[in-house]
Structure formats: C-alpha cells, structure tokens
Amino acid sequence: MMQLGWIRSPQSIEVRFGTSRAGAVDVALHATASVDAVVAARSEVDWDRLRAVEEGRSSPLAAMAKQAAVA
C-alpha cells in the first residue's frame, strides 16, 4: 500500500537484530485507522482474496505496484 501511494507512515523506529548496528532496520509504523481507511476507499481491490494469500506467495498488490511504476 505504501508503494502504491495509498498510505504513508507518520513515524518509523529503528529495530536492531542481534547486538550490532549492522543488523538494524527502520520499520514504518501505521495507525490502524489509516489502514482501515484504505480498505474503505479502495473498492477496486479484492480484499478477501488479498487476505487469503498464503505465506510465501506474492501479494496481488505487488502486481498493482508494478503496473503503477510502469505507467
């Protein structure tokens, strides 16, 4: 949803893996109300299909992000 520009993160935090900073990554934080608003505003998305994506499978949103990047 971020790559599609549907939602922006108002805040991020640094999360460290292990004991060194080499394993640190920034994690975007989102309010649940912001995510819920996207679901209500984007009726073109099959949200039930999206929720049913199995672990390790590509999200249908990934294809939409690729199409948006080409356009």
N, C-alpha and C positions, 0 to 999 in steps of 0.2 A: 504494500500500500504506500510505503514511503517512496519507492522508485517510480510509482505512477503519479506521485504528487498529490495523493488523496489525503495524506496525513503528514504532519510534521512533529518532530519531537521537541517539546519545550525545554527538555533537560536531558543530560546524559551523565553517567557516572563511569568511573574507571573501575574495572573489575580485574583483579590480579589472579592469575593461575600459578600456583607454585609460590616460590619465595622471591623470585626476581622480577624486575620490571619488564623483562623481555617477554613475559607471559601476560602482560596487561593489555586489555582491550577496552574500548569505550562502548558502553551499552546504552542505547537510546531508551528513555522512559516515556511512556504514554499514559494519559488518563483514560480510564475505561470509557468515560463519556465521549471522548473524542473518537475512539474506535467504534463505539455503538452508533455514533452519528454517521460514520462512513457507511455502515451497513444499511441504515435507513435511506441515505442519499443515493446509493448506487444500486438501483433496482435491476440494472443490466447484468449483474453478477449473480450466478447461481450459487448462493451462499451454502445451500445444503450440500452441493457437490464439492465445494471448497472445503467444508468441514469434514467431509468423508475421505479426503486424500490420506492415503496410508503413509506411514513413516518411510522415508527414503524415496518417495515419489515426488515428481515435480509438481508444483502448485499451478493451477490454471492461471493464477495472477502472473506467474513468470512469463507465460506466453503473451499476456497483455502488455507487460512491461517491455518485452522485446519489440512488439508491434508499435508501441508508442515511441520507442527510441528510433525506429526506422522512419517514422512519419515526421 
